[in-house]
Amino acid sequence: MKPHRQLFFTSLCLIALLFVSVACKNEVAKEPVSAEEDPIGAIEDMVDETKALAKKEAAQVDEETLKTLESLRQEHFVEGTVGEKLYQAIDAGKDLSVEVFLFKTLNFQVDKANVLPAMQSELQQLAKLLKAFPKFKIEIGAHTEGVGDPILNLTLSQDRATAVVDALSKMGIAKSRMKATGYGDEYPVADVQMMEGRMANERVELTFLNK
């Protein structure tokens, strides 16, 4: 091979190797960077991870569920109510079996278990959502503030949970889909020595039944 042709061939080989090297480098997975090394790069990594997680969760919402959610969109669930929280959880593709949904307006009178008129709106919105998803089975769990006789509190909480189930039943939700459980003072979430703590402990929650 003549010297100038050999030089030309060698140059082509070097260029080809350069392209292969760049291509391989681009295929290498991007390693996460620390905030100390590259603050902006670390933020970009966090954004990418959040987007990937959101995309993954959205993919878990099947087409039938999306259509049902769309049909409920005009309901305009009141902010902070159990209906709004549940709607958002379904829309996000969350695992409902591990979620706890706190009612906003189920505030009973002292030592009473009557469902008051002010509670009706939140229950009606929940009933509409449950009708739209007939496979849902729920538990209504009532808790008391954490003071007084534990036995009486247990009975009171059971009466309150039952009252909520009865109210939903009158709105068209089959009782076979619901379970009423009174927990009394068993699971406090705040200090009973403080008034704010006792108010937080006295609550009604919705959870999902496995079967």
N, C-alpha and C positions, 0 to 999 in steps of 0.2 A: 504494500500500500504506500502511495506517495505521501511525503511528509505533510503537504497542505490538506490532503484528504483525511489523513489520520488526525490532524488537529481539529478539523471540522467535525469528525465523528466523535472525538473526545468531548468537544463542547456540547454536542447534542446530548450525550450521555449525562453530563453534569447538569444540564438544564432539566432533563427528565427526572433525575434524582431529586433536584430541588423541588419540583412540583409534587412528587410523591411525598417528600418530607413535610411540605406544607399541608397537603391533604390529610395525612395521618395525624398531624398536630391538631387540625380542626376537628377530627373525629374523637379526640380524647375528651372524656367527660370533664366538665368544668368543676374544679374542686371548690368547695365553699371557702370563703375567705373570712378571716376574723375581723372584727370591728377595729382592732388596733392596727392591722396591716392596711386595710382599705375600707374606711367607714362607708363610703358610697357603694362600693361593691358588696359589702355585707347587707346593706339595706336592699339592694337590687336582688340579692339571693333570697331574702325574706319575702319580698314581693312575689318573686317567681314561685316560691313554695306555697304561698297563700293562694295564688291563682291556680296552681296545680291541684291543691286540696279542694278549692271551690268547684273546679271542673269535675273532679272525681265525685264529689257529693251530688252535683247536679245530674251526673250521669246515672245516679242511683234512683232518680225519680222517673218512673216509667211513664209512657205516653198516656195511659188511662188516668193515672193520678194527676198529671198535668192538666188534662181536660177537665177533671173534676174541680181542681183548684181554680181554673179559669171560670167555671160556672159559679163559683162562690165569691169571685173577686168583687162583685157589686155589693156584697154584704157589708163591706166597710167595718170590719171587726174593731171594736173599741180598743184603743191602746191600753195595754196592760192587763186585759182580760184573758181568761184561759182560752177563749176562742182564738184571739189574735196570736197568742203564744203557740198554740197547737198548729194553726195555719202556717205560721212561719217555719215551724219545725218540719212539717211535712214538705213544704216548698224547698227547704234546704236539704232534704233527703236524710234527715237525722234518724238515728235508731230510736224509735219511740219507746221501746221496751226499757230503756235506761233513763228516760227523761221524767222529770217531776214538774207538773204544771200547777202553779198556785193560783187559786181563784182570787180575784180582786175585790169583789163586792159581797162575798158571802160572810158578812159580819153579823153574827147572831146576837140577840139580846142576852143579858146575863141570865144564865141558868135556863135558857129557852132553846127550843129546837125548831121553831117555826121559820119557814122560808118567807121572808118579808118581801113586799112589793119591789123594793129597791134591788133585790137579787134577781128578779125575773128576767131582765134584759140580758144579763150575762148568760143565764141558763138557756134562754131562747136561742141565742147565737150558737152556743155549744150544741144544742139539739139539732140545729140546721146542719152543722158540720158533721155530726154523728150520722144523720140521715144520708148525707152525701157519701159517707164511707161506711156502709152497712157491715163491713167485716170487723170494724173496730170493737174491741171489748175493753171496758174500762173498770177501774176501781175508784170509788170516791172515798177518800180517807179523811176523817175529821180528827183534829187534835185540840186539846184544851190547854189553858194557860199555864198550868203547872202548880197551882195552889189549891188547897182544899182537900176533901176526901178523895183519894185515888179511885175508889170503887164508884162513887157518884160521878166522878169525872169521866170514867170509862163508859158508864151508861149514857151520860149526856152526849159524849162524842159519837156513840153508836146511833143515838136518836137523831143527831144532826146529819150524819152521813146517810141514814135511811131517808130522812126528809128530802135531801137533795135528789136521791135516786127516785123517790116517789114523784117529785116535781118534774124530773126529766121524763119519767114514764108517762105522765099526763100530757107531755109535749110530743109523745109519739115514739119514744125510744123504748124498745123491748127490755123488760127487766132481766131477761136472760143474757143480755149483753153487759149488765152492770153488776157490780158488787159493792155493797156498803160496808165499810169497816171503821169502827171507832177505836182509836189508839190511846185515848185518854192522855195521860202525861208521859207516855213512854218515850217519846222522841222529841224533846225540847230542842229548839234551835237558838235560844237566847237565855240570858240570865233571868230567872224568875224573881230575883230581888228587885229588879227594876220594872217600872210600869211598862216601858217600851218593850222590854223583854217578854213580859207576859202577853202583851198584845201580839207580838210576833209569833209566840208559841201557839196562840189560839188561831187556828187556820184550817182551811179545807183544801185538799190537794187532789189532783187527778193523775193517776198513773195507768199504764196499760197492762192488761192481763196477758200472760203468755199463751193461754188457751182460751 
